Amino acid sequence: MIRVFGVLMKISIIGSGDVGSHAAHEIAGRQIADEIVLLDIVDGLPQGRALDIRNYCPTIESETMMIGTNSYSDTKNSDIVVIVAGNARKAGMGSRDELLETNKNIVRSVTESVVNYSPNALIMVVTNPVDVMTYVAYKVSGFEKNRVFGMAGVLDTARLKCFIADKADCSLRDIETIVMGSHGEGMVPVFSKTKIRHRSVSEFLTGKDMEEVTTKTRQAGKNIVELTGKSGLFAPGGAIAKMIEIIINDTREILPCSAYLEGEYGLTDICICVPVVLGRNGIENIVEFELDEKERAMFDKCAEGIKASIRKLTGPGEDRTENAVKMGDDIDIEDNGELEGSSSDDEAITKIRADIAKIEQDLIIKSKGDVGKQSQPPIEEGSSSPRNPKKLLS
Ligand SMILES: NC(=O)c1ccc[n+]([C@@H]2O[C@H](COP(=O)([O-])OP(=O)(O)OC[C@H]3O[C@@H](n4cnc5c(N)ncnc54)[C@H](O)[C@@H]3O)[C@@H](O)[C@H]2O)c1
């Protein structure tokens, strides 16, 4: 059993459905936590899942204690809380944005309870649409921005790696890549930073190949829903466990996470998937990659889409304080001009999706000549050493 700084690690997972229980199973299997609490509103479900996973522990010699509950008091003083409660995408449903309103209400009430019982926890949001839900959790919690982040980029990057490996006929271990942007149609596979065996991806894949792997990555979640009737569970569970392992072991790896931005990438007051250094304090640092022109354009369109979704969710209105949000009011975001008012936001989102498709097409056409020319940029200038997170996060 790993003890971090001599402290017992307690992980709570709110939502014991497919993804929540698979995450618990993965975390128990990795033997990185002392105690995992599974919570759900459905009576019996978390208790049954916890019992099943606990019974699995002896087969892998894991000492992880499992608790299944319907009461937040059992989550008290958790170190990390994963929010994966809410509705999932179903067959026939369009984008993840269709889950917006229902899941906002769930994430808001879950976050309030989490904050009451675990005021010092890190919060990892998984509920979709994840970037918007991370924003909701961040605003409702009142926590520092490093302590609230969203999981999707690790999953999308894993999916991208699989499709690249299949296409390039290489080992997954030989691939270095990252997906940024949003967890949806607007996700941005960053081919300009993608390497296979330390060489540019364009030495292995044609522009058409890259187009194909991009489409497969974007549609992986949808395809799983269509094939099984439910969303993916093994890969998301593994991605959650991987992030928790990195946090607990404080290994400070660069991973894509939905993070609250305050000027990074020229964006403010938004949660969007960007590369971050992940460690014991959550987001230790946001890493600013220099994207190529097309990737940058796609990323900006993604950001517009997320902003429009947030605005659609909350409606236009006066800017309210975080305290008002904590009291349970609807969340408002600053009005940033371009996409004013919820009535126009559907059109705006549709237009953004069309723009992203066009940018992507242009990117693919140009990609053969363009990708791989940029060198890997260092961690953003002026940042402190990863061992001095306080300064980075202030
Ligand atoms: N970010 C990602 O990469 C990613 C990947 C997969 C799934 N997801 C999202 O994760 C969420 C869960 O997916 P799933 O497949 O596990 O769904 P699921 O339906 O199997 O499980 C959801 C669980 O949440 C519970 N729940 C609902 N409201 C609750 C509340 N207020 N408090 C506590 N529990 C509550 C339900 O009872 C249910 O057991 C969905 O929103 C899905 O879209 C995100």
The ligand as an SDF file (V2000), in Angstrom:
LIG
                    3D

 44 48  0  0  0  0  0  0  0  0999 V2000
  -15.5400   12.8640  -19.5380 N   0  0  0  0  0  0  0  0  0  0  0  0
  -15.4890   11.6830  -20.1350 C   0  0  0  0  0  0  0  0  0  0  0  0
  -14.5100   11.3450  -20.8040 O   0  0  0  0  0  0  0  0  0  0  0  0
  -16.6430   10.7150  -19.9690 C   0  0  0  0  0  0  0  0  0  0  0  0
  -16.5450    9.4020  -20.4040 C   0  0  0  0  0  0  0  0  0  0  0  0
  -17.6200    8.5440  -20.2140 C   0  0  0  0  0  0  0  0  0  0  0  0
  -18.7830    9.0210  -19.5890 C   0  0  0  0  0  0  0  0  0  0  0  0
  -18.8510   10.3220  -19.2070 N   0  0  0  0  0  0  0  0  0  0  0  0
  -20.0280   10.8670  -18.5340 C   0  0  0  0  0  0  0  0  0  0  0  0
  -20.0680   10.3640  -17.2040 O   0  0  0  0  0  0  0  0  0  0  0  0
  -21.4230   10.3690  -16.7460 C   0  0  0  0  0  0  0  0  0  0  0  0
  -21.7800    9.0010  -16.1780 C   0  0  0  0  0  0  0  0  0  0  0  0
  -21.7260    8.0180  -17.2090 O   0  0  0  0  0  0  0  0  0  0  0  0
  -22.1160    6.4810  -16.8900 P   0  0  0  0  0  0  0  0  0  0  0  0
  -21.9420    5.7600  -18.1440 O   0  0  0  0  0  0  0  0  0  0  0  0
  -21.4420    6.0370  -15.6670 O   0  0  0  0  0  0  0  0  0  0  0  0
  -23.6750    6.6510  -16.5950 O   0  0  0  0  0  0  0  0  0  0  0  0
  -24.5800    5.7070  -15.6870 P   0  0  0  0  0  0  0  0  0  0  0  0
  -25.9890    6.0440  -16.0350 O   0  0  0  0  0  0  0  0  0  0  0  0
  -24.1510    4.2830  -15.7920 O   0  0  0  0  0  0  0  0  0  0  0  0
  -24.2590    6.1960  -14.1970 O   0  0  0  0  0  0  0  0  0  0  0  0
  -24.6040    7.4560  -13.7430 C   0  0  0  0  0  0  0  0  0  0  0  0
  -24.9550    7.3090  -12.2610 C   0  0  0  0  0  0  0  0  0  0  0  0
  -25.1410    8.6190  -11.7070 O   0  0  0  0  0  0  0  0  0  0  0  0
  -26.1090    8.4490  -10.6860 C   0  0  0  0  0  0  0  0  0  0  0  0
  -26.6590    9.7430  -10.3060 N   0  0  0  0  0  0  0  0  0  0  0  0
  -27.5340   10.5290  -10.9810 C   0  0  0  0  0  0  0  0  0  0  0  0
  -27.7880   11.6460  -10.2690 N   0  0  0  0  0  0  0  0  0  0  0  0
  -27.0600   11.5670   -9.1380 C   0  0  0  0  0  0  0  0  0  0  0  0
  -26.8930   12.4000   -8.0160 C   0  0  0  0  0  0  0  0  0  0  0  0
  -27.5380   13.5770   -7.9260 N   0  0  0  0  0  0  0  0  0  0  0  0
  -26.0750   12.0150   -7.0310 N   0  0  0  0  0  0  0  0  0  0  0  0
  -25.4100   10.8160   -7.0980 C   0  0  0  0  0  0  0  0  0  0  0  0
  -25.5390    9.9790   -8.1420 N   0  0  0  0  0  0  0  0  0  0  0  0
  -26.3510   10.3510   -9.1470 C   0  0  0  0  0  0  0  0  0  0  0  0
  -27.1380    7.5250  -11.3120 C   0  0  0  0  0  0  0  0  0  0  0  0
  -27.9960    6.9350  -10.3410 O   0  0  0  0  0  0  0  0  0  0  0  0
  -26.2410    6.5210  -12.0160 C   0  0  0  0  0  0  0  0  0  0  0  0
  -25.9790    5.3860  -11.2130 O   0  0  0  0  0  0  0  0  0  0  0  0
  -22.2520   10.7860  -17.9600 C   0  0  0  0  0  0  0  0  0  0  0  0
  -22.5280   12.1600  -17.9230 O   0  0  0  0  0  0  0  0  0  0  0  0
  -21.3430   10.4640  -19.1300 C   0  0  0  0  0  0  0  0  0  0  0  0
  -21.6800   11.1970  -20.2810 O   0  0  0  0  0  0  0  0  0  0  0  0
  -17.8080   11.1730  -19.3780 C   0  0  0  0  0  0  0  0  0  0  0  0
  1  2  1  0
  2  3  2  0
  2  4  1  0
  4  5  1  0
  4 44  2  0
  5  6  2  0
  6  7  1  0
  7  8  2  0
  8  9  1  0
  8 44  1  0
  9 10  1  0
  9 42  1  0
 10 11  1  0
 11 12  1  0
 11 40  1  0
 12 13  1  0
 13 14  1  0
 14 15  2  0
 14 16  1  0
 14 17  1  0
 17 18  1  0
 18 19  2  0
 18 20  1  0
 18 21  1  0
 21 22  1  0
 22 23  1  0
 23 24  1  0
 23 38  1  0
 24 25  1  0
 25 26  1  0
 25 36  1  0
 26 27  1  0
 26 35  1  0
 27 28  2  0
 28 29  1  0
 29 30  1  0
 29 35  2  0
 30 31  1  0
 30 32  2  0
 32 33  1  0
 33 34  2  0
 34 35  1  0
 36 37  1  0
 36 38  1  0
 38 39  1  0
 40 41  1  0
 40 42  1  0
 42 43  1  0
M  CHG  2   8   1  16  -1
M  END
$$$$
